[in-house]
Amino acid sequence: MFYKQLKKFPKNFLWGASTSAFQVEGGWDADGKGPSVQDALGARHDDITDFKVASDHYHRYQEDVRLFAEMGLKSYRFSVAWSRVIPDGQGGVNEKGIEFYNNLIDELLRYNIEPILTLYHFDLPQALEERGGWNNRETIDAFVEYSRLVFERFGDRVKYFLTINEQNVMVLHGNALGAQSTKKESYQQAHHMFLAQALSMKLCHELLDDAKIGPAPNIISVYPETCSPEDVIAADNWMAIRCWLYLDMAYHGEYNSLVWAYLCDRGLEPEFQEGDAEILKGAKPDFISINYYATMTVSASRNDGTDVTHREGDQQIMYGEEGVYRAAVNPHLGKTQYSWLIDPVGFRTTLRAVWDKYRLPIMISENGLGQGDELVDGQVDDQYRIDYLTMHIEQMQLALTDGVEIFAYCPWAAMDLVSTHQGYGKRYGFIYIDRDEFDLKELKRIPKKSYFWYKEFINSNS
Ligand code: BG6
């Protein structure tokens, strides 16, 4: 739609940036931290990158926050490492871990940067994993106990909480993140996470008057390859299974009926225990947070044993599923160096769809470009990242003008960090961290060209 005038971003818009604990902190066993599943995964993949130090944010958070402040960030989204504050996932509290987050939060507030805290970002405590992880209903209780600790210790200063980062990615592509589960188990785990999330949202509202809490799945638009009604249905199917299930559960506390029919048909439906339905319905989020990188395009399943494919390098891991969808190529979109599609207009489409369905204010907790940035003469010219972010912000502004309520944009990432499965060479940050996969060098912080661009942008938009 063409507008003569675009709506301006509100003055108090939370321009920010994101990270997650295991990807930046390092200090993997410092001061009493327990291991997480990511530490166990890293140990299995220590041929890819030295993950134990990551960006050494644990020891250098003051310098990092100073750089965030100089960039003009209004908000910073980070996650608490559950096993740093409760080393075994349940039980004893590690006060040193609490102290680290207290210091980080205080430092952010000193510079008027709004802390946005993710409770759980892919790093379940290994001790819980060894007792069955999310297959075990005790993990629900552990999550609630951990949430209580976070709300009680940090809720006097933190006003925005995200529950679970990309639950849908953990369920659909858990193997890439270290889990070894069958599909049936994955949906049972998802059910337990939905319960944990509902209980945690409820507790947040009981304990904290001013705090706001919401889910943070990876939400995109799924396009049909053609206007054939079969392709359209396939896109609809995959959108429901991949995306709407997770927001419907957070918002309605009820399984999306299409997805439930699909799960029952395949014998994948999770087991409900008495009281589950009430728990799921017992909480509502205050906002919806989404991570958006790119759209997907699908065609109808051929149902002939050839739907499942693996396209190496694709961000959305386009496997396809017999009877549901088949991955298709979108000839209209460019790709990043890592073969992730670039679709800023799809960002607008996605924001409109989420707003239409739930009418809750939206935060964007991730969006960004991974690239093998190069340090040349002490500088990083990442114009491609500036172009990528500019295109997405333009579409976000169009969505805002369309009437979508958006209050925060936190691109991935505030600084370089370890990618979930592609090492340190794949960089996302506004701040370059001078280290290689194995040579940690001095881990010097070097603002990239995009850092100065974002600083200028925030300054002129707030
Ligand atoms: C999101 C995750 O899926 O994508 C982040 O929440 C992740 O943790 C980001 O780093 C980029 O993915 P990757 O695989 O390039 O690190």
Residues whose N, C-alpha, C, O or C-beta is under 5 A from the ligand:
A	BS01	BG6	E166 G370 V418 S419 T420 H421
